[in-house]
Amino acid sequence: MKHHLVSVIMPCHNGERYIELSVRSVLAQTYQNWELLVIDDASTDASVDIVQAICQEDARVKLLINDNPLGLPYAPRNFGIARAQGDYIAFLDSDDLWKESHLENLLKVFEGDSGVVVAFSWYSIIDGNGHVDGLVRTPATLSYHHLFYDNFIGNLTGMYDAGKRGKVYQRACGHEDYMMWMEVLKDGGIAKSSNTIEAYYRVTSQSTSSDKMKAMRWRWHIMRREVGLSAVESLYYVTASLFFIWLKKSRYSCLLSRLIKA
């Protein structure tokens, strides 16, 4: 495996409860050529102190302070992307976790297919105490148009090839990561899954993903204003997404790769 540098982007706002666990899941990676950019967005708790202590242990962990905090995750992510030095860019929020094989297995996906511009994986859902509540499987391969049906790429599992695509930033549209993955795939290439569980996505009552109605409004906005579809087309894809959201978390999720083929 070639030793490409991977830049890991981690926004943080008052993340003292989980951030050390998240950072140490990066330190534990079997693939070691990475930099972790932790971007603090005006935290008022002990987050900065926790990260600074870890920076003293490992110089690959870098703490950045967003000078213009907005309180929204896309802003510190973009702050980190602009300063990333890696050939590949990956994302991990300050309350989520990676398995130690995450980076290694995603880089194998890139090496196995020159048409891949995004690699991603399955992931487990955990609660605030770390108990596994579910599993999210994904289609094996995705194109730009497949993402109209759903954001099949969990942001904590996705990695894009900045060497092929350049740096792709997130836009303020609610589902910033969803729009970013669409932008990466828009000009061609495919996204390919490792078909392995490589991450743990934490869902609490405060999580954005727990507000389903807000998520539907964001999807509508993306289809209508960002992608430019008609009202009828947008309604079709927003409605279809409800089915795929259910399917990828159900016992029938093995059907995803039959329904979604690149």
C-alpha positions as CSV (number, residue, x, y, z in Angstrom):
1,M,0.0,0.0,0.0
2,K,1.4,3.4,-1.0
3,H,1.8,5.7,1.9
4,H,-0.4,8.6,0.9
5,L,-1.1,11.2,3.5
6,V,-4.7,11.2,4.7
7,S,-6.1,14.4,6.3
8,V,-8.8,13.8,8.9
9,I,-11.2,16.7,9.5
10,M,-12.8,16.9,13.0
11,P,-15.0,19.9,13.9
12,C,-15.6,20.4,17.6
13,H,-17.9,22.6,19.7
14,N,-18.2,21.7,23.4
15,G,-17.3,18.1,22.8
16,E,-15.5,17.3,26.0
17,R,-17.6,14.2,26.8
18,Y,-16.5,12.2,23.7
19,I,-13.7,14.0,21.9
20,E,-10.8,12.1,23.5
21,L,-12.4,8.8,22.5
22,S,-12.9,10.1,19.0
23,V,-9.3,11.4,18.7
24,R,-7.9,8.2,20.1
25,S,-9.8,6.1,17.6
26,V,-7.7,7.9,14.9
27,L,-4.5,7.4,16.9
28,A,-5.3,3.7,16.9
29,Q,-5.5,3.3,13.1
30,T,-3.4,0.5,11.6
31,Y,-2.6,2.9,8.7
32,Q,-0.4,5.5,10.3
33,N,0.3,8.2,7.6
34,W,-2.4,10.7,8.6
35,E,-2.8,14.2,10.1
36,L,-5.8,15.0,12.3
37,L,-7.0,18.6,12.1
38,V,-9.3,19.3,15.1
39,I,-11.1,22.6,14.5
40,D,-12.5,24.1,17.6
41,D,-15.5,26.3,17.0
42,A,-15.7,28.5,20.1
43,S,-16.0,25.8,22.7
44,T,-16.6,26.9,26.3
45,D,-15.9,23.6,28.0
46,A,-12.7,21.6,28.3
47,S,-12.5,20.5,24.7
48,V,-9.5,22.6,23.8
49,D,-7.5,21.5,26.9
50,I,-8.2,17.8,26.1
51,V,-7.0,18.2,22.5
52,Q,-4.0,20.2,23.5
53,A,-2.9,17.4,25.9
54,I,-3.1,14.9,23.1
55,C,-1.2,17.2,20.7
56,Q,1.7,16.9,23.2
57,E,1.6,13.1,22.8
58,D,1.4,13.0,19.0
59,A,2.4,15.8,16.6
60,R,0.1,14.4,13.9
61,V,-2.8,15.8,15.9
62,K,-3.2,19.6,15.2
63,L,-5.6,21.9,17.0
64,L,-6.9,24.8,14.9
65,I,-9.1,27.6,16.2
66,N,-11.8,29.0,13.9
67,D,-11.4,32.8,14.1
68,N,-15.0,33.3,12.8
69,P,-17.1,30.8,14.7
70,L,-20.6,30.2,13.2
71,G,-21.8,27.4,15.3
72,L,-22.5,25.2,12.3
73,P,-20.3,22.1,11.4
74,Y,-19.7,23.1,7.7
75,A,-17.7,26.2,8.7
76,P,-15.0,24.5,10.8
77,R,-14.9,21.6,8.3
78,N,-14.1,24.0,5.5
79,F,-11.6,25.7,7.8
80,G,-9.9,22.3,8.1
81,I,-10.2,21.4,4.4
82,A,-8.5,24.6,3.4
83,R,-5.5,23.7,5.6
84,A,-5.4,20.0,4.8
85,Q,-2.1,18.7,3.3
86,G,-3.3,15.2,2.5
87,D,-3.8,13.4,-0.8
88,Y,-7.1,12.1,0.6
89,I,-9.6,13.9,2.9
90,A,-11.7,12.1,5.5
91,F,-14.1,13.2,8.2
92,L,-14.9,12.3,11.8
93,D,-17.0,14.3,14.2
94,S,-16.0,14.8,17.8
95,D,-18.5,12.3,19.2
96,D,-18.1,9.5,16.6
97,L,-15.6,6.6,16.4
98,W,-13.6,4.7,13.8
99,K,-12.5,1.1,14.0
100,E,-8.8,0.7,13.8
101,S,-8.9,-0.7,10.3
102,H,-10.9,2.2,8.8
103,L,-8.2,4.1,6.9
104,E,-6.4,1.0,5.8
105,N,-9.5,-0.6,4.3
106,L,-10.7,2.5,2.6
107,L,-7.4,3.1,1.0
108,K,-7.5,-0.5,-0.4
109,V,-10.8,0.5,-2.1
110,F,-9.0,3.3,-4.0
111,E,-6.1,1.0,-4.9
112,G,-8.4,-1.6,-6.3
113,D,-10.2,0.6,-8.8
114,S,-8.8,3.7,-10.6
115,G,-12.4,5.0,-11.2
116,V,-13.0,5.4,-7.5
117,V,-13.1,9.0,-6.3
118,V,-14.9,8.3,-3.0
119,A,-14.5,5.4,-0.6
120,F,-16.8,4.7,2.2
121,S,-18.1,1.9,4.5
122,W,-20.9,0.5,6.5
123,Y,-21.3,1.8,10.1
124,S,-22.9,1.0,13.4
125,I,-25.3,3.3,15.3
126,I,-24.5,3.8,19.0
127,D,-26.2,5.7,21.7
128,G,-24.8,8.2,24.2
129,N,-23.3,5.4,26.3
130,G,-21.7,3.6,23.3
131,H,-24.3,0.8,23.1
132,V,-24.9,-0.4,19.5
133,D,-28.4,0.3,18.4
134,G,-28.3,-0.7,14.8
135,L,-26.3,-1.2,11.6
136,V,-26.3,0.9,8.4
137,R,-25.4,-1.0,5.2
138,T,-24.7,0.6,1.9
139,P,-24.9,-0.2,-1.8
140,A,-21.6,-1.5,-3.1
141,T,-21.1,1.3,-5.7
142,L,-22.6,4.7,-6.3
143,S,-22.8,7.3,-9.0
144,Y,-23.8,11.0,-8.8
145,H,-27.4,10.2,-9.7
146,H,-27.7,7.4,-7.2
147,L,-27.3,10.0,-4.4
148,F,-30.6,11.6,-5.5
149,Y,-32.3,8.7,-3.7
150,D,-30.5,9.1,-0.4
151,N,-27.2,10.1,1.2
152,F,-25.8,6.6,1.3
153,I,-22.4,7.9,2.3
154,G,-22.2,8.3,6.1
155,N,-19.9,11.4,6.5
156,L,-17.9,9.7,9.2
157,T,-17.1,6.9,6.8
158,G,-16.4,8.9,3.6
159,M,-13.0,9.7,2.1
160,Y,-12.4,11.5,-1.2
161,D,-9.4,11.7,-3.5
162,A,-8.2,15.3,-3.4
163,G,-5.5,14.5,-5.9
164,K,-8.2,13.6,-8.5
165,R,-10.9,16.1,-7.5
166,G,-9.1,18.9,-5.8
167,K,-10.5,20.2,-2.5
168,V,-14.3,20.1,-2.4
169,Y,-15.9,22.3,0.3
170,Q,-19.2,22.1,2.1
171,R,-22.0,24.6,1.4
172,A,-24.6,25.9,3.9
173,C,-27.6,23.9,2.9
174,G,-28.6,21.8,6.0
175,H,-27.2,18.5,4.7
176,E,-23.7,20.0,3.9
177,D,-22.0,16.6,3.7
178,Y,-24.7,15.2,1.4
179,M,-24.2,18.1,-1.0
180,M,-20.4,17.7,-0.8
181,W,-20.5,14.0,-1.8
182,M,-22.7,14.9,-4.7
183,E,-20.3,17.6,-5.8
184,V,-17.4,15.2,-5.7
185,L,-19.2,12.7,-7.9
186,K,-20.9,15.2,-10.2
187,D,-18.1,15.3,-12.8
188,G,-17.7,11.5,-13.0
189,G,-16.1,8.7,-11.1
190,I,-17.8,6.4,-8.6
191,A,-18.0,6.0,-4.9
192,K,-17.3,2.5,-3.7
193,S,-17.9,0.8,-0.3
194,S,-15.5,-1.4,1.5
195,N,-18.5,-3.5,2.4
196,T,-17.2,-3.7,6.0
197,I,-18.3,-2.0,9.2
198,E,-15.6,0.6,9.9
199,A,-17.2,3.3,12.2
200,Y,-19.6,4.1,15.0
201,Y,-22.1,6.9,14.5
202,R,-23.4,8.3,17.8
203,V,-27.1,9.4,17.9
204,T,-28.5,11.2,20.9
205,S,-31.6,13.2,21.4
206,Q,-29.6,16.3,20.5
207,S,-28.3,14.8,17.2
208,T,-29.3,16.5,14.0
209,S,-30.2,13.1,12.4
210,S,-32.9,12.6,15.1
211,D,-35.0,15.4,13.6
212,K,-36.6,13.6,10.5
213,M,-38.8,16.5,9.4
214,K,-35.9,18.9,9.3
215,A,-33.9,16.4,7.3
216,M,-36.7,16.1,4.8
217,R,-36.9,19.9,4.3
218,W,-33.1,19.9,3.7
219,R,-33.5,17.2,1.1
220,W,-36.2,19.2,-0.7
221,H,-34.0,22.3,-0.6
222,I,-31.0,20.3,-2.2
223,M,-33.1,18.8,-4.9
224,R,-34.9,22.0,-5.8
225,R,-32.3,24.7,-5.3
226,E,-28.9,23.0,-5.4
227,V,-29.5,20.3,-8.0
228,G,-32.2,22.3,-9.9
229,L,-34.9,19.6,-10.3
230,S,-38.5,20.4,-10.9
231,A,-41.0,20.2,-8.0
232,V,-42.4,16.9,-9.2
233,E,-38.9,15.4,-9.6
234,S,-37.9,16.7,-6.1
235,L,-41.0,15.3,-4.5
236,Y,-40.3,11.9,-6.1
237,Y,-36.7,11.7,-4.8
238,V,-37.6,13.0,-1.3
239,T,-40.4,10.4,-1.1
240,A,-38.1,7.7,-2.4
241,S,-35.5,8.6,0.2
242,L,-37.9,7.6,3.0
243,F,-37.9,4.1,1.6
244,F,-34.1,3.9,1.3
245,I,-33.6,5.4,4.8
246,W,-35.7,2.5,6.2
247,L,-34.2,-0.1,3.9
248,K,-30.5,0.6,4.8
249,K,-31.2,0.1,8.5
250,S,-33.5,-3.0,8.1
251,R,-33.0,-6.7,7.8
252,Y,-33.5,-6.4,4.1
253,S,-30.6,-4.0,3.6
254,C,-28.8,-6.7,1.6
255,L,-31.1,-5.7,-1.3
256,L,-29.5,-2.2,-1.6
257,S,-26.8,-3.3,-4.0
258,R,-29.4,-5.0,-6.2
259,L,-31.6,-1.8,-6.3
260,I,-28.7,0.6,-6.6
261,K,-26.1,-0.4,-9.3
262,A,-23.4,1.9,-10.7
